[in-house]
């Protein structure tokens, strides 16, 4: 599965950035912090429910005689091995058959990718590892696991945050973001995540030396970002947070560099601060002011009552920026709508030639074994972004400078390559074939997937076109190196 890499939309990369930075910052204070818990708490409210449930009322006699009833008190519900993703049950209205059509949100895919590094009970792992051929198959194991778990809190049952591997979690997320070229949006999310973590640490732990540098740094970074600068609402909301923490930040700002000199093995040692022999009188006065117990208490008493009113400002600012970025999410929305070809099985617009070649072979084998209903459409949908991925690698500088920000960027690039005097014969051939595939199929399969149909011969034509583009890509690259 392409090393578990998949499409993420710009707003999704921002959400992932928020989760990662909040998680890493909170984990420094509490090693039981779980990425699974943080990510689901932050991402779930922004994600549409992709699991569709259909309930049909039936006669009680239609329930299979050998149904496997689940051991749930005060509830009659069961499953049958011959009907995946289906429950039968009896409630106050009578008998019913419940069919579950699972969808795969990007949170599901992210959890699946990170599953080896997440600390959870073993009975939870089947739900995280991507085998969703029958999501009811694990019902018994889940019920037994929940019943026997020492933690009966519904929000944390089965979670083992101490067993997380934060280094691998961060590494895996960074590779996914790099694959999608979504670093800009990811950085925005990380800044919000750092600000949120800092405010939590200040409010609940009173951990000034952890929270204030975090709040100050990420607040300053956010206010300097163009996305925030363009939004008066976000800018005003974040400025109000800065105003609330102004006294605290001003008190500690003069001593941050001195505190950095007192860090040993990653931990702050205030004893070393007093041992620094080269301090000026001004620096000593700044230290005394920052750590004066009475003044510190007064500052905290002024700030803490404001924090409940600051949280809405954080989420207003985040929502404003997320809303702006979601206008760029069309590719991911369209892919989610294309249920025949889930995201992990689609060539992305940032894919490498080697991966495109691998997927060509996979789809060629699939067609060779006989095209079942939907397979030709699945092939075209799966390869539709291959021309763009290859063209962007050939003309990356031009694409980033002139075409990336425009809605018609890719076809405009191809048309300019066709008409430019400097273009070689091979470059023109590449542009012509790519434009033909783009106009003939890519737009229709992307924007009108519900109505899109094609024959097996057309799917083979599309595969052949992508294969020619791969060959031309190789020749053009070799020619430029001479």
MARBA-225136 format. One line per field, with one value per residue (C-alpha): residue number from 1; residue in three letters; x, y negated, z. Coordinates in steps of 0.25 Angstrom, whole numbers, plus 5000, padded with zeros to 4 digits. Layout:
! residues N
resi	[NUM,...]
resn	[ALA,...]
c1	[X,...]
c2	[Y,...]
c3	[Z,...]
This chain:
! residues 482
resi	[1,2,3,4,5,6,7,8,9,10,11,12,13,14,15,16,17,18,19,20,21,22,23,24,25,26,27,28,29,30,31,32,33,34,35,36,37,38,39,40,41,42,43,44,45,46,47,48,49,50,51,52,53,54,55,56,57,58,59,60,61,62,63,64,65,66,67,68,69,70,71,72,73,74,75,76,77,78,79,80,81,82,83,84,85,86,87,88,89,90,91,92,93,94,95,96,97,98,99,100,101,102,103,104,105,106,107,108,109,110,111,112,113,114,115,116,117,118,119,120,121,122,123,124,125,126,127,128,129,130,131,132,133,134,135,136,137,138,139,140,141,142,143,144,145,146,147,148,149,150,151,152,153,154,155,156,157,158,159,160,161,162,163,164,165,166,167,168,169,170,171,172,173,174,175,176,177,178,179,180,181,182,183,184,185,186,187,188,189,190,191,192,193,194,195,196,197,198,199,200,201,202,203,204,205,206,207,208,209,210,211,212,213,214,215,216,217,218,219,220,221,222,223,224,225,226,227,228,229,230,231,232,233,234,235,236,237,238,239,240,241,242,243,244,245,246,247,248,249,250,251,252,253,254,255,256,257,258,259,260,261,262,263,264,265,266,267,268,269,270,271,272,273,274,275,276,277,278,279,280,281,282,283,284,285,286,287,288,289,290,291,292,293,294,295,296,297,298,299,300,301,302,303,304,305,306,307,308,309,310,311,312,313,314,315,316,317,318,319,320,321,322,323,324,325,326,327,328,329,330,331,332,333,334,335,336,337,338,339,340,341,342,343,344,345,346,347,348,349,350,351,352,353,354,355,356,357,358,359,360,361,362,363,364,365,366,367,368,369,370,371,372,373,374,375,376,377,378,379,380,381,382,383,384,385,386,387,388,389,390,391,392,393,394,395,396,397,398,399,400,401,402,403,404,405,406,407,408,409,410,411,412,413,414,415,416,417,418,419,420,421,422,423,424,425,426,427,428,429,430,431,432,433,434,435,436,437,438,439,440,441,442,443,444,445,446,447,448,449,450,451,452,453,454,455,456,457,458,459,460,461,462,463,464,465,466,467,468,469,470,471,472,473,474,475,476,477,478,479,480,481,482]
resn	[UNK,UNK,UNK,UNK,UNK,UNK,UNK,UNK,UNK,UNK,UNK,UNK,UNK,UNK,UNK,UNK,UNK,UNK,UNK,UNK,UNK,UNK,UNK,UNK,UNK,UNK,UNK,UNK,UNK,UNK,UNK,UNK,UNK,UNK,UNK,UNK,UNK,UNK,UNK,UNK,UNK,UNK,UNK,UNK,UNK,UNK,UNK,UNK,UNK,UNK,UNK,UNK,UNK,UNK,UNK,UNK,UNK,UNK,UNK,UNK,UNK,UNK,UNK,UNK,UNK,UNK,UNK,UNK,UNK,UNK,UNK,UNK,UNK,UNK,UNK,UNK,UNK,UNK,UNK,UNK,UNK,UNK,UNK,UNK,UNK,UNK,UNK,UNK,UNK,UNK,UNK,UNK,UNK,UNK,UNK,UNK,UNK,UNK,UNK,UNK,UNK,UNK,UNK,UNK,UNK,UNK,UNK,UNK,UNK,UNK,UNK,UNK,UNK,UNK,UNK,UNK,UNK,UNK,UNK,UNK,UNK,UNK,UNK,UNK,UNK,UNK,UNK,UNK,UNK,UNK,UNK,UNK,UNK,UNK,UNK,UNK,UNK,UNK,UNK,UNK,UNK,UNK,UNK,UNK,UNK,UNK,UNK,UNK,UNK,UNK,UNK,UNK,UNK,UNK,UNK,UNK,UNK,UNK,UNK,UNK,UNK,UNK,UNK,UNK,UNK,UNK,UNK,UNK,UNK,UNK,UNK,UNK,UNK,UNK,UNK,UNK,UNK,UNK,UNK,UNK,UNK,UNK,UNK,UNK,UNK,UNK,UNK,UNK,UNK,UNK,UNK,UNK,UNK,UNK,UNK,UNK,UNK,UNK,UNK,UNK,UNK,UNK,UNK,UNK,UNK,UNK,UNK,UNK,UNK,UNK,UNK,UNK,UNK,UNK,UNK,UNK,UNK,UNK,UNK,UNK,UNK,UNK,UNK,UNK,UNK,UNK,UNK,UNK,UNK,UNK,UNK,UNK,UNK,UNK,UNK,UNK,UNK,UNK,UNK,UNK,UNK,UNK,UNK,UNK,UNK,UNK,UNK,UNK,UNK,UNK,UNK,UNK,UNK,UNK,UNK,UNK,UNK,UNK,UNK,UNK,UNK,UNK,UNK,UNK,UNK,UNK,UNK,UNK,UNK,UNK,UNK,UNK,UNK,UNK,UNK,UNK,UNK,UNK,UNK,UNK,UNK,UNK,UNK,UNK,UNK,UNK,UNK,UNK,UNK,UNK,UNK,UNK,UNK,UNK,UNK,UNK,UNK,UNK,UNK,UNK,UNK,UNK,UNK,UNK,UNK,UNK,UNK,UNK,UNK,UNK,UNK,UNK,UNK,UNK,UNK,UNK,UNK,UNK,UNK,UNK,UNK,UNK,UNK,UNK,UNK,UNK,UNK,UNK,UNK,UNK,UNK,UNK,UNK,UNK,UNK,UNK,UNK,UNK,UNK,UNK,UNK,UNK,UNK,UNK,UNK,UNK,UNK,UNK,UNK,UNK,UNK,UNK,UNK,UNK,UNK,UNK,UNK,UNK,UNK,UNK,UNK,UNK,UNK,UNK,UNK,UNK,UNK,UNK,UNK,UNK,UNK,UNK,UNK,UNK,UNK,UNK,UNK,UNK,UNK,UNK,UNK,UNK,UNK,UNK,UNK,UNK,UNK,UNK,UNK,UNK,UNK,UNK,UNK,UNK,UNK,UNK,UNK,UNK,UNK,UNK,UNK,UNK,UNK,UNK,UNK,UNK,UNK,UNK,UNK,UNK,UNK,UNK,UNK,UNK,UNK,UNK,UNK,UNK,UNK,UNK,UNK,UNK,UNK,UNK,UNK,UNK,UNK,UNK,UNK,UNK,UNK,UNK,UNK,UNK,UNK,UNK,UNK,UNK,UNK,UNK,UNK,UNK,UNK,UNK,UNK,UNK,UNK,UNK,UNK,UNK,UNK,UNK,UNK,UNK,UNK,UNK,UNK,UNK,UNK,UNK,UNK,UNK,UNK,UNK,UNK,UNK,UNK,UNK,UNK,UNK,UNK,UNK,UNK,UNK,UNK,UNK,UNK,UNK,UNK,UNK,UNK,UNK]
c1	[5000,5010,5017,5004,5005,4992,4986,4984,4977,4983,4973,4976,4991,4988,4980,4991,5001,4992,4991,5006,5011,5001,5004,5019,5018,5008,5016,5029,5020,5013,5018,5004,4999,4994,4994,4982,4974,4979,4977,4963,4959,4964,4961,4947,4939,4944,4942,4929,4924,4928,4921,4907,4897,4884,4874,4863,4851,4849,4840,4846,4846,4855,4867,4876,4874,4889,4892,4903,4897,4907,4908,4902,4893,4879,4881,4879,4888,4896,4904,4905,4918,4912,4908,4920,4917,4903,4896,4882,4875,4862,4858,4845,4840,4843,4853,4863,4875,4886,4896,4908,4916,4929,4936,4951,4953,4967,4967,4965,4976,4986,4983,4985,4999,5003,4997,5011,5015,5002,5001,4987,4982,4984,4969,4968,4979,4970,4961,4974,4981,4973,4966,4952,4946,4936,4936,4926,4936,4943,4931,4932,4947,4944,4933,4942,4953,4945,4939,4952,4960,4965,4961,4946,4946,4940,4949,4962,4958,4969,4978,4993,4999,5012,5015,5014,5027,5027,5040,5034,5020,5027,5036,5024,5016,5027,5029,5014,5014,5026,5020,5008,5017,5008,5019,5013,4999,5006,5014,5002,4995,5008,5008,4993,4996,5008,5000,4989,4998,5005,4992,4988,5001,4999,4985,4985,5000,5004,5017,5022,5036,5029,5017,5021,5033,5023,5012,5021,5028,5016,5008,5019,5020,5005,5004,5015,5009,5002,4990,4987,4991,4980,4969,4965,4957,4969,4979,4970,4967,4981,4985,4975,4982,4996,4990,4985,4999,5006,5011,5016,5023,5030,5034,5041,5045,5059,5063,5060,5074,5080,5070,5075,5089,5084,5078,5085,5081,5069,5064,5065,5073,5070,5082,5091,5085,5090,5104,5106,5117,5117,5103,5102,5094,5083,5082,5082,5071,5063,5064,5060,5047,5043,5045,5039,5029,5019,5020,5018,5006,5000,5002,4996,4984,4982,4983,4977,4962,4964,4968,4953,4950,4963,4960,4948,4958,4968,4957,4952,4965,4968,4954,4956,4969,4964,4952,4961,4970,4958,4955,4968,4963,4955,4965,4963,4948,4947,4955,4947,4934,4941,4938,4942,4957,4960,4971,4983,4981,4982,4994,4996,4999,5013,5016,5030,5032,5036,5023,5015,5022,5018,5004,5003,5008,4997,4986,4991,4990,4976,4971,4978,4970,4957,4950,4939,4928,4935,4949,4952,4947,4955,4968,4966,4962,4974,4984,4977,4988,5000,5001,5002,5011,5021,5019,5022,5035,5039,5035,5035,5042,5032,5020,5023,5026,5014,5004,5002,4993,4984,4972,4975,4990,4993,4986,4992,5006,5004,4998,5010,5020,5013,5014,5028,5039,5049,5041,5048,5040,5040,5034,5024,5020,5019,5010,5001,4999,4997,4987,4979,4978,4975,4964,4958,4958,4964,4953,4941,4946,4949,4937,4926,4930,4916,4913,4927,4927,4938,4941,4952,4958,4958,4965,4976,4977,4979,4990,4997,4997,5003,5013,5017,5018,5027,5037,5037,5039,5052,5057,5055,5062,5074,5074,5075,5087,5095]
c2	[5000,4990,4990,4986,4972,4965,4952,4942,4929,4915,4914,4928,4925,4913,4922,4932,4921,4916,4930,4934,4921,4921,4936,4934,4922,4928,4941,4934,4931,4944,4957,4963,4953,4962,4957,4966,4958,4944,4947,4952,4941,4930,4936,4943,4930,4925,4938,4943,4956,4966,4978,4979,4988,4993,5000,5008,5013,5028,5039,5046,5059,5053,5053,5065,5077,5078,5063,5060,5052,5042,5042,5028,5027,5021,5021,5032,5030,5040,5043,5055,5059,5060,5045,5036,5022,5026,5027,5033,5028,5026,5014,5007,5005,5020,5027,5020,5022,5012,5011,5003,4997,4993,4981,4977,4963,4958,4959,4974,4975,4967,4976,4988,4982,4979,4992,4999,4987,4984,4990,4997,5010,5022,5024,5010,5013,5020,5007,4999,5007,5005,5019,5014,5025,5027,5017,5026,5038,5032,5028,5040,5037,5022,5025,5034,5025,5013,5021,5026,5013,5007,4993,4992,4977,4978,4967,4974,4989,4997,4986,4988,4974,4978,4988,4978,4976,4961,4961,4971,4964,4950,4957,4964,4951,4943,4953,4952,4937,4936,4946,4937,4924,4919,4913,4899,4903,4913,4902,4893,4905,4907,4893,4894,4907,4901,4889,4898,4907,4895,4890,4903,4905,4891,4893,4907,4909,4895,4899,4885,4889,4899,4891,4877,4879,4888,4878,4866,4873,4879,4867,4858,4868,4868,4853,4853,4863,4857,4866,4859,4845,4846,4849,4838,4847,4857,4846,4839,4852,4856,4841,4842,4855,4847,4836,4845,4851,4838,4836,4851,4850,4837,4842,4854,4849,4843,4856,4867,4867,4868,4880,4887,4887,4894,4906,4919,4932,4926,4921,4907,4906,4893,4896,4894,4880,4875,4880,4873,4864,4854,4848,4833,4825,4823,4838,4841,4831,4837,4851,4846,4839,4852,4861,4852,4860,4849,4842,4856,4859,4845,4848,4862,4857,4846,4856,4869,4863,4859,4872,4878,4866,4868,4882,4877,4867,4878,4886,4874,4871,4886,4887,4875,4880,4894,4889,4881,4893,4903,4895,4903,4916,4920,4931,4939,4936,4942,4954,4957,4957,4967,4979,4989,4984,4981,4971,4981,4987,4974,4968,4954,4941,4942,4956,4961,4968,4981,4981,4978,4989,4999,4995,4996,5011,5013,5008,5015,5028,5025,5022,5035,5043,5038,5025,5027,5016,5003,5007,4999,4986,4990,4991,4977,4971,4977,4972,4959,4950,4957,4947,4935,4942,4945,4931,4924,4931,4927,4912,4911,4897,4891,4898,4892,4878,4876,4888,4894,4883,4882,4891,4895,4896,4910,4909,4895,4900,4910,4900,4891,4903,4906,4892,4888,4887,4892,4905,4918,4927,4937,4927,4923,4938,4940,4927,4931,4945,4940,4930,4940,4949,4938,4932,4945,4953,4946,4935,4944,4955,4944,4935,4944,4958,4962,4962,4965,4978,4984,4997,5006,5002,4987,4991,4998,4986,4977,4987,4987,4971,4971,4981,4973,4961,4969,4972,4957,4953,4962,4957,4942,4944,4951,4940,4929,4935,4935]
c3	[5000,4995,5009,5015,5009,5005,5001,5011,5009,5013,5025,5029,5029,5038,5048,5048,5051,5063,5069,5067,5074,5085,5088,5088,5097,5107,5107,5113,5125,5125,5119,5119,5109,5097,5082,5080,5090,5086,5071,5072,5082,5072,5059,5061,5062,5049,5041,5035,5039,5028,5033,5028,5035,5028,5037,5032,5040,5038,5044,5056,5048,5038,5048,5045,5055,5057,5060,5069,5080,5087,5102,5105,5116,5113,5098,5088,5076,5069,5056,5046,5039,5026,5026,5028,5034,5038,5051,5054,5067,5074,5081,5086,5072,5068,5060,5050,5041,5042,5030,5033,5021,5026,5020,5022,5028,5028,5043,5041,5031,5040,5052,5043,5038,5052,5059,5061,5069,5077,5091,5092,5098,5089,5087,5081,5070,5060,5059,5056,5046,5034,5032,5031,5022,5034,5045,5053,5054,5066,5074,5084,5086,5088,5098,5106,5106,5110,5121,5127,5125,5138,5133,5131,5127,5113,5108,5111,5112,5104,5103,5108,5106,5113,5102,5091,5082,5080,5072,5062,5062,5058,5048,5041,5041,5035,5024,5021,5021,5012,5002,5001,5000,5011,5020,5020,5025,5035,5041,5043,5051,5059,5063,5068,5075,5082,5087,5092,5099,5106,5110,5116,5124,5129,5133,5139,5143,5146,5139,5136,5130,5121,5117,5116,5105,5098,5098,5094,5083,5076,5078,5071,5060,5057,5057,5046,5037,5024,5026,5040,5035,5024,5034,5043,5052,5054,5056,5067,5074,5075,5079,5091,5096,5095,5103,5114,5116,5113,5128,5129,5116,5119,5132,5127,5113,5118,5125,5114,5108,5123,5125,5113,5119,5131,5123,5126,5119,5114,5128,5134,5146,5153,5163,5151,5148,5162,5159,5146,5149,5137,5140,5139,5150,5140,5137,5152,5154,5143,5149,5163,5156,5148,5160,5171,5178,5181,5168,5161,5169,5166,5151,5151,5159,5148,5136,5141,5142,5127,5122,5121,5112,5104,5099,5090,5084,5081,5074,5066,5061,5057,5051,5042,5037,5035,5027,5018,5015,5013,5000,4995,5000,4987,4983,4996,4996,4982,4986,4998,4989,4980,4988,4978,4979,4994,4996,4999,4985,4977,4970,4977,4970,4977,4974,4969,4955,4962,4969,4957,4950,4961,4961,4946,4947,4958,4950,4937,4945,4950,4936,4930,4940,4935,4937,4947,4949,4953,4950,4937,4945,4957,4948,4942,4956,4962,4951,4948,4955,4949,4937,4947,4957,4945,4939,4953,4954,4940,4942,4957,4957,4947,4953,4967,4962,4952,4953,4967,4972,4960,4959,4945,4948,4942,4928,4927,4929,4918,4908,4911,4909,4895,4890,4896,4886,4896,4898,4892,4883,4894,4904,4894,4892,4907,4909,4897,4903,4917,4913,4905,4917,4926,4918,4913,4926,4938,4939,4937,4947,4958,4957,4952,4958,4961,4946,4940,4932,4923,4916,4918,4905,4910,4923,4915,4906,4919,4924,4911,4911,4925,4921,4909,4919,4928,4916,4911,4925,4926,4912,4916,4929,4922,4911,4921,4928,4915]
